Amino acid sequence: MRVLVFDPFSGAAGDMVCGALLDLGADSLQVTAAMRSVVADPEIRVVERAGIRAVAVNTRATTVQRSLDEVLVRVKAADAPREAIEMACRVFFRIAEAEEDVHGKTAHFHEVGADDAIAEVVGACTALHSLGVDAVATGTLRLGGGSASTHHGTYPVPAPATLAILKRSGLPVEYGPGGMGELCTPTGAALLSEMVTLPAGSPLRGRVVGTGYGAGTRDYPSVPNVLRASLLDIVPCGAYDSVDILETNVDDVTGEVLAACTENLMAAGARDVSLIPCTMKKGRPGWLVRVVCLPQDSRKLSLALARETGTLGVRCLEGVHRFVAERETRTVTVSLCGRSWEVPVKCAVADGVVYSSKPEFSRIQEVARLCSLSAREVAQKVWEEAWRQTARKGP
């Protein structure tokens, strides 16, 4: 699995995203052709930003205000792959929604409806498509501080449209420092919001196989004004991801309520629910309710846990790393009662070796009933056969 990772420690803009992907190895001929087809032949050159070599992209576009429909017409006519054009359209839909949040129904895009934004978005989407990555992640997006001039006057940084885009995206952000002005533009925010596919804080372990730097317009003396991008090859022996752990202690809930709570939390998307006996204040016996969930489900399940148990607080341990084995279900054939039976077996694999085999118990029960045997006898027979057939045989 190959993952693209953005590191926007100095913010993000359309030209920076495009430049970083080009420096990372995107098809420059394809990207240039796509940008030329919507605006003009871009200037792509190598520059330095505080001593860091980076690729700078100049669209050579004029400032023209366009409506969403006008922008989409130009984007759809681009000399670019269909997937890149569709992504570029989604980027501009994000920007349009943000503009309406801030200004109400508007006929024009103002700064981000100009030809340079069209070229940057089409170029960046084409560059991403040419890299052929499996997933995209990002670090914390620095927004900057101070103020910036816009079509409507001087606004505080970040721009209202940038905030409106980020509100919908869930990307991790950081304000400041104030003296650096606007670090993240609406175009940059919309591109990262559309491109990123992995949840914020997802742990990434693998081998770095490429790096690229996209240059911003300004050159600060102490902080390189660049967007860094990296390519990771994720280790194939298993996956690592991130989960949240939700916990609460209760001493006034019946067993029936806890059983229903467990069932409802699993139905709502919890990955696992545990009920652990514990001793609470004043020596009262109680329960520690622990829920494992995906980060995007954390808030929903915290509220569900509170409603189900009546607890006044739920602890959230965010971003807990976990190892996830490669898994597959295989069919094992066993001979019992003079006939053959097929039983699904879940196998866990690491480094190409099966290290755990678990027969499907509902099928074990069915075979046991039909053979007038105990489930324990059938399970032992299936487990032995499963281990013989699958041990040390990877997928």
C-alpha positions as CSV (number, residue, x, y, z in Angstrom):
1,M,0.0,0.0,0.0
2,R,1.4,3.4,-1.0
3,V,0.4,6.4,1.0
4,L,0.9,10.1,0.2
5,V,1.5,12.2,3.3
6,F,1.2,16.0,3.3
7,D,3.1,18.0,5.9
8,P,1.6,21.5,5.8
9,F,3.8,23.0,8.5
10,S,3.9,26.3,6.5
11,G,0.3,26.1,5.3
12,A,-1.0,25.1,1.8
13,A,-2.0,26.9,-1.4
14,G,-3.0,25.6,-4.8
15,D,0.5,26.2,-6.3
16,M,2.2,24.6,-3.3
17,V,0.1,21.4,-3.6
18,C,0.8,21.2,-7.3
19,G,4.5,21.9,-6.9
20,A,4.9,19.4,-4.1
21,L,3.3,16.6,-6.2
22,L,5.5,17.5,-9.2
23,D,8.6,17.4,-7.1
24,L,7.5,14.1,-5.7
25,G,7.4,12.6,-9.2
26,A,4.0,13.4,-10.8
27,D,3.9,13.3,-14.6
28,S,5.0,16.9,-15.4
29,L,4.1,16.6,-19.1
30,Q,0.5,15.5,-18.2
31,V,0.2,18.1,-15.5
32,T,1.5,20.9,-17.9
33,A,-0.9,19.8,-20.6
34,A,-3.8,19.9,-18.2
35,M,-3.0,23.3,-16.9
36,R,-2.3,24.7,-20.4
37,S,-5.7,23.4,-21.6
38,V,-7.6,25.5,-19.1
39,V,-5.5,28.7,-18.8
40,A,-2.0,29.0,-20.3
41,D,1.4,27.2,-20.4
42,P,2.6,27.3,-16.8
43,E,6.0,28.2,-15.6
44,I,7.5,25.4,-13.5
45,R,10.9,26.1,-12.0
46,V,13.1,25.1,-9.0
47,V,13.6,27.8,-6.3
48,E,14.9,28.0,-2.7
49,R,12.8,28.8,0.3
50,A,15.0,29.4,3.4
51,G,17.6,27.1,2.0
52,I,15.1,24.3,0.9
53,R,15.0,23.4,-2.7
54,A,11.4,23.4,-3.9
55,V,9.3,23.5,-7.1
56,A,7.4,26.7,-7.8
57,V,4.4,26.8,-10.1
58,N,3.3,30.0,-11.9
59,T,0.0,29.6,-13.9
60,R,0.6,32.8,-15.8
61,A,-3.1,33.5,-15.5
62,T,-5.0,36.8,-15.4
63,T,-7.5,37.7,-12.6
64,V,-11.0,37.0,-13.9
65,Q,-14.0,36.4,-11.7
66,R,-16.2,33.5,-12.8
67,S,-19.4,31.9,-11.6
68,L,-19.4,28.2,-10.5
69,D,-21.0,27.2,-13.8
70,E,-18.3,29.0,-15.8
71,V,-15.6,27.4,-13.7
72,L,-17.0,23.9,-14.2
73,V,-17.2,24.4,-17.9
74,R,-13.5,25.2,-18.1
75,V,-12.6,22.3,-15.8
76,K,-14.7,19.7,-17.7
77,A,-13.0,20.8,-20.9
78,A,-9.5,20.2,-19.5
79,D,-7.0,17.9,-21.2
80,A,-6.8,15.6,-18.1
81,P,-7.9,12.1,-17.0
82,R,-11.6,11.8,-16.2
83,E,-10.9,11.0,-12.5
84,A,-8.8,14.2,-12.2
85,I,-11.5,16.3,-13.7
86,E,-14.2,14.8,-11.4
87,M,-12.0,15.5,-8.4
88,A,-11.3,19.1,-9.6
89,C,-15.1,19.6,-9.9
90,R,-15.6,18.4,-6.3
91,V,-12.9,20.8,-5.1
92,F,-14.8,23.7,-6.6
93,F,-18.1,22.5,-5.1
94,R,-16.4,22.7,-1.7
95,I,-15.3,26.2,-2.4
96,A,-18.8,27.2,-3.7
97,E,-20.4,25.8,-0.5
98,A,-17.9,27.8,1.6
99,E,-18.6,31.0,-0.3
100,E,-22.3,30.6,0.2
101,D,-21.8,29.9,4.0
102,V,-19.9,33.2,4.2
103,H,-21.6,35.5,1.7
104,G,-24.9,33.9,1.0
105,K,-25.9,32.9,-2.5
106,T,-23.2,34.5,-4.7
107,A,-22.8,34.7,-8.5
108,H,-19.0,34.7,-8.4
109,F,-16.1,33.0,-6.6
110,H,-14.1,36.2,-6.0
111,E,-10.4,35.3,-5.5
112,V,-10.8,31.6,-5.9
113,G,-12.8,31.8,-9.1
114,A,-9.9,33.3,-11.0
115,D,-8.1,31.4,-13.8
116,D,-5.0,30.8,-11.6
117,A,-7.1,28.8,-9.1
118,I,-8.7,26.8,-12.0
119,A,-5.2,25.9,-13.3
120,E,-3.8,25.1,-9.9
121,V,-6.8,22.8,-9.0
122,V,-6.7,21.0,-12.3
123,G,-3.0,20.6,-12.2
124,A,-2.9,19.3,-8.6
125,C,-5.7,16.8,-9.3
126,T,-3.9,15.6,-12.4
127,A,-0.7,15.3,-10.5
128,L,-2.3,13.2,-7.7
129,H,-3.9,10.9,-10.3
130,S,-0.6,10.3,-12.1
131,L,1.1,9.3,-8.8
132,G,-1.4,6.4,-8.4
133,V,-1.4,6.4,-4.6
134,D,-3.7,4.2,-2.5
135,A,-4.4,6.7,0.3
136,V,-3.6,10.3,1.3
137,A,-3.0,11.6,4.8
138,T,-2.0,15.0,6.3
139,G,-0.4,16.4,9.3
140,T,-1.6,19.5,11.1
141,L,-2.4,22.3,8.7
142,R,-1.0,25.6,9.9
143,L,-3.3,28.5,9.1
144,G,-1.2,31.6,9.9
145,G,-2.4,34.8,11.6
146,G,-2.7,38.5,11.3
147,S,-4.8,39.9,8.4
148,A,-5.0,39.6,4.6
149,S,-6.6,41.7,1.8
150,T,-9.6,40.1,0.0
151,H,-12.2,41.2,-2.5
152,H,-14.3,42.4,0.4
153,G,-11.5,44.2,2.2
154,T,-9.1,43.3,5.0
155,Y,-10.1,40.2,6.9
156,P,-8.5,38.4,9.8
157,V,-6.5,35.2,8.9
158,P,-7.6,32.6,8.2
159,A,-10.0,33.9,5.6
160,P,-13.7,33.1,6.3
161,A,-14.0,30.9,3.2
162,T,-11.0,28.9,4.4
163,L,-12.6,28.3,7.8
164,A,-15.9,27.3,6.2
165,I,-14.1,24.7,4.0
166,L,-12.1,23.3,7.0
167,K,-15.3,23.1,9.1
168,R,-16.6,20.4,6.8
169,S,-13.3,18.6,6.3
170,G,-12.3,17.5,9.8
171,L,-8.6,18.3,9.0
172,P,-6.4,19.0,12.0
173,V,-5.4,22.7,12.1
174,E,-3.2,25.1,14.1
175,Y,-3.4,28.9,14.3
176,G,-0.3,31.2,14.2
177,P,2.2,32.5,14.2
178,G,0.6,35.9,13.8
179,G,3.3,37.7,11.9
180,M,3.3,35.4,8.9
181,G,0.0,36.4,7.5
182,E,-2.2,33.9,5.5
183,L,-0.5,30.5,5.3
184,C,-3.5,28.5,4.1
185,T,-5.6,29.7,1.2
186,P,-9.2,28.6,0.4
187,T,-7.8,26.7,-2.7
188,G,-5.2,24.9,-0.6
189,A,-7.8,24.0,2.1
190,A,-10.2,22.7,-0.5
191,L,-7.6,20.6,-2.3
192,L,-6.3,19.0,0.9
193,S,-9.9,18.4,2.1
194,E,-10.8,16.6,-1.1
195,M,-7.5,14.6,-1.4
196,V,-7.1,13.4,2.2
197,T,-8.7,9.9,2.7
198,L,-7.2,8.8,6.1
199,P,-8.6,10.0,9.4
200,A,-6.6,12.6,11.3
201,G,-4.0,11.1,13.5
202,S,-3.8,7.8,11.7
203,P,-0.4,6.2,12.6
204,L,1.7,5.5,9.5
205,R,4.5,3.0,9.6
206,G,6.4,2.1,6.5
207,R,9.3,3.0,4.3
208,V,9.8,6.5,2.8
209,V,10.3,6.1,-0.9
210,G,10.0,9.8,-2.0
211,T,9.8,13.4,-0.9
212,G,8.8,16.6,-2.6
213,Y,8.5,20.3,-1.7
214,G,6.1,22.8,-3.3
215,A,7.1,26.5,-2.9
216,G,4.9,29.3,-1.7
217,T,5.2,32.8,-3.2
218,R,6.9,34.4,-0.2
219,D,10.4,33.6,1.1
220,Y,10.6,33.9,4.8
221,P,14.2,34.1,6.2
222,S,13.8,31.6,9.1
223,V,10.9,29.3,8.1
224,P,10.8,27.6,4.7
225,N,7.6,28.5,3.0
226,V,7.0,25.1,1.5
227,L,4.5,22.3,1.5
228,R,6.2,19.0,2.0
229,A,4.9,15.7,0.6
230,S,6.2,12.2,1.2
231,L,5.4,8.8,-0.3
232,L,5.3,5.8,2.1
233,D,5.3,2.1,1.3
234,I,3.3,0.6,4.2
235,V,4.6,-2.6,5.7
236,P,2.8,-5.6,4.1
237,C,2.9,-7.9,7.2
238,G,-0.1,-6.3,8.7
239,A,-1.7,-2.9,9.0
240,Y,-1.6,-0.3,11.7
241,D,-4.4,2.0,12.4
242,S,-5.8,4.2,15.1
243,V,-8.8,3.7,17.4
244,D,-10.4,5.6,20.2
245,I,-11.2,4.0,23.6
246,L,-14.2,5.2,25.5
247,E,-14.6,4.4,29.2
248,T,-17.0,5.1,32.0
249,N,-17.6,3.6,35.4
250,V,-21.2,2.8,36.6
251,D,-22.5,1.4,39.9
252,D,-26.3,2.0,39.5
253,V,-27.1,0.1,36.3
254,T,-28.7,-3.3,36.1
255,G,-27.3,-6.2,34.2
256,E,-30.2,-6.1,31.8
257,V,-29.5,-2.5,31.0
258,L,-25.8,-3.2,30.5
259,A,-26.6,-6.1,28.2
260,A,-28.8,-3.9,26.1
261,C,-26.2,-1.2,26.1
262,T,-23.6,-3.6,24.8
263,E,-25.9,-4.7,22.0
264,N,-26.9,-1.2,21.0
265,L,-23.3,0.1,21.0
266,M,-22.2,-2.7,18.7
267,A,-25.1,-2.0,16.4
268,A,-24.1,1.7,16.3
269,G,-20.6,0.9,15.0
270,A,-18.5,0.0,18.1
271,R,-15.6,-2.4,17.2
272,D,-15.7,-4.0,20.7
273,V,-17.5,-3.5,24.0
274,S,-16.2,-4.9,27.4
275,L,-17.9,-5.0,30.8
276,I,-15.2,-5.2,33.6
277,P,-16.1,-5.7,37.3
278,C,-14.5,-3.0,39.5
279,T,-14.7,-1.5,42.9
280,M,-15.9,2.1,43.0
281,K,-16.0,4.9,45.7
282,K,-17.3,3.9,49.2
283,G,-16.5,0.3,48.3
284,R,-19.4,-0.1,45.9
285,P,-19.2,-2.9,43.3
286,G,-19.6,-1.5,39.8
287,W,-18.6,-1.9,36.2
288,L,-16.0,-0.4,33.9
289,V,-17.6,-0.1,30.5
290,R,-15.0,0.1,27.7
291,V,-15.8,0.7,24.1
292,V,-13.3,0.5,21.2
293,C,-14.3,2.5,18.1
294,L,-13.0,4.3,15.0
295,P,-12.1,7.9,15.6
296,Q,-14.9,9.2,13.4
297,D,-17.5,7.3,15.5
298,S,-16.1,8.5,18.9
299,R,-18.5,11.4,19.5
300,K,-21.6,9.5,18.4
301,L,-20.8,6.5,20.6
302,S,-19.9,8.6,23.6
303,L,-23.3,10.2,23.5
304,A,-24.9,6.7,23.0
305,L,-23.0,5.3,26.0
306,A,-24.1,8.3,28.2
307,R,-27.7,7.8,27.1
308,E,-27.7,4.1,27.6
309,T,-26.1,4.1,31.1
310,G,-27.0,7.6,32.4
311,T,-23.4,8.3,33.2
312,L,-22.3,11.9,33.7
313,G,-19.0,11.6,31.9
314,V,-17.2,9.4,29.3
315,R,-13.4,9.3,29.1
316,C,-11.9,9.3,25.6
317,L,-8.4,7.9,24.9
318,E,-7.8,9.3,21.4
319,G,-5.6,7.9,18.7
320,V,-4.6,4.6,20.4
321,H,-2.4,2.6,18.0
322,R,-3.3,-0.9,17.2
323,F,-1.9,-3.7,15.0
324,V,-4.4,-5.2,12.6
325,A,-3.5,-8.6,11.1
326,E,-4.1,-9.6,7.6
327,R,-7.2,-11.7,7.6
328,E,-9.0,-14.1,5.3
329,T,-11.7,-16.7,5.6
330,R,-10.8,-20.2,4.3
331,T,-12.9,-23.3,3.9
332,V,-11.8,-26.4,5.7
333,T,-13.2,-29.9,4.9
334,V,-13.5,-32.5,7.7
335,S,-14.9,-36.0,7.8
336,L,-17.4,-36.8,10.5
337,C,-20.2,-39.4,10.7
338,G,-19.3,-40.9,7.3
339,R,-19.6,-37.7,5.3
340,S,-17.6,-34.5,4.5
341,W,-18.4,-31.2,6.0
342,E,-17.2,-27.7,5.0
343,V,-16.5,-25.2,7.8
344,P,-15.4,-21.6,7.3
345,V,-12.2,-20.8,9.3
346,K,-10.9,-17.2,10.0
347,C,-7.2,-17.0,9.5
348,A,-4.8,-14.4,10.8
349,V,-1.5,-13.9,8.9
350,A,1.8,-12.1,9.6
351,D,4.8,-12.2,7.4
352,G,3.1,-14.8,5.2
353,V,2.5,-17.2,8.1
354,V,-0.9,-18.2,9.5
355,Y,-0.5,-17.7,13.3
356,S,-4.2,-18.1,14.3
357,S,-7.1,-20.2,13.0
358,K,-10.6,-19.9,14.3
359,P,-13.5,-22.0,13.0
360,E,-16.9,-20.3,12.6
361,F,-18.8,-21.5,15.7
362,S,-22.3,-21.3,14.3
363,R,-21.2,-23.9,11.7
364,I,-19.6,-26.0,14.4
365,Q,-23.0,-26.0,16.2
366,E,-24.8,-27.0,13.1
367,V,-22.5,-29.9,12.3
368,A,-22.6,-31.1,15.9
369,R,-26.4,-31.1,15.8
370,L,-26.6,-33.1,12.6
371,C,-24.0,-35.6,13.8
372,S,-25.4,-35.9,17.3
373,L,-22.0,-34.9,18.7
374,S,-21.0,-32.2,21.2
375,A,-19.8,-28.9,19.9
376,R,-16.6,-29.4,21.8
377,E,-15.8,-32.6,19.9
378,V,-16.6,-31.1,16.5
379,A,-14.6,-27.9,17.3
380,Q,-11.5,-29.9,18.3
381,K,-11.7,-32.0,15.1
382,V,-12.2,-28.9,12.9
383,W,-9.4,-26.9,14.7
384,E,-6.9,-29.8,14.2
385,E,-7.7,-30.0,10.5
386,A,-7.7,-26.3,10.0
387,W,-4.3,-26.0,11.6
388,R,-2.9,-28.8,9.5
389,Q,-4.3,-27.2,6.3
390,T,-3.4,-23.6,7.0
391,A,-0.4,-23.5,9.3
392,R,2.6,-21.6,7.8
393,K,0.6,-21.1,4.5
394,G,0.1,-17.4,3.8
395,P,-2.5,-16.0,1.4
